[in-house]
Amino acid sequence: FGAAAFDLVILEDVLGAGREVQAALAEADRVLQPRGRLLILDRILPTDGELAGRLAALDFTVTRRQWLPGRAPDRALFLASRPVATAARTGTHD
């Protein structure tokens, strides 16, 4: 897909993929419009801050997180977007 082609990208079960995590996040960043949103559904513990750090490195902020009901809170939805100032400055991706 071309750069900045989507206003929403959904990633599912990519966090356990080792080095491929950063590649998946970078590709999502590339195809997202500057004000696009990223939705991630994955297995993650409520105390794990690694995802927020990886997203922050790409100028994303987690705007909402929701752990799914179940016996153990290990599946969550994360919604991330870029701050408005970053999105306006970024324009489109190359």
Solvent accessible surface area in square Angstrom, and as a share of the most:
residue,aa,sasa,rsa
1,F,182,0.76
2,G,47,0.45
3,A,39,0.30
4,A,17,0.13
5,A,48,0.37
6,F,72,0.30
7,D,92,0.48
8,L,71,0.35
9,V,21,0.12
10,I,108,0.55
11,L,24,0.12
12,E,101,0.45
13,D,78,0.41
14,V,28,0.16
15,L,37,0.19
16,G,81,0.78
17,A,42,0.32
18,G,47,0.45
19,R,225,0.82
20,E,116,0.52
21,V,2,0.01
22,Q,69,0.31
23,A,64,0.49
24,A,24,0.19
25,L,0,0.00
26,A,46,0.36
27,E,81,0.36
28,A,2,0.02
29,D,22,0.12
30,R,78,0.28
31,V,10,0.06
32,L,0,0.00
33,Q,71,0.32
34,P,24,0.15
35,R,155,0.57
36,G,1,0.01
37,R,121,0.44
38,L,0,0.00
39,L,46,0.23
40,I,0,0.00
41,L,38,0.19
42,D,6,0.03
43,R,143,0.52
44,I,11,0.06
45,L,109,0.54
46,P,66,0.41
47,T,127,0.74
48,D,65,0.33
49,G,53,0.51
50,E,95,0.43
51,L,4,0.02
52,A,40,0.31
53,G,44,0.42
54,R,65,0.24
55,L,0,0.00
56,A,61,0.47
57,A,81,0.63
58,L,37,0.19
59,D,71,0.37
60,F,6,0.02
61,T,72,0.42
62,V,27,0.15
63,T,81,0.47
64,R,150,0.55
65,R,116,0.42
66,Q,86,0.38
67,W,58,0.20
68,L,57,0.29
69,P,132,0.83
70,G,61,0.59
71,R,248,0.91
72,A,59,0.46
73,P,72,0.45
74,D,41,0.21
75,R,53,0.19
76,A,0,0.00
77,L,60,0.30
78,F,8,0.03
79,L,40,0.20
80,A,0,0.00
81,S,23,0.15
82,R,16,0.06
83,P,62,0.39
84,V,104,0.60
85,A,74,0.57
86,T,14,0.08
87,A,2,0.02
88,A,68,0.53
89,R,174,0.63
90,T,48,0.28
91,G,33,0.31
92,T,97,0.56
93,H,35,0.15
94,D,168,0.87
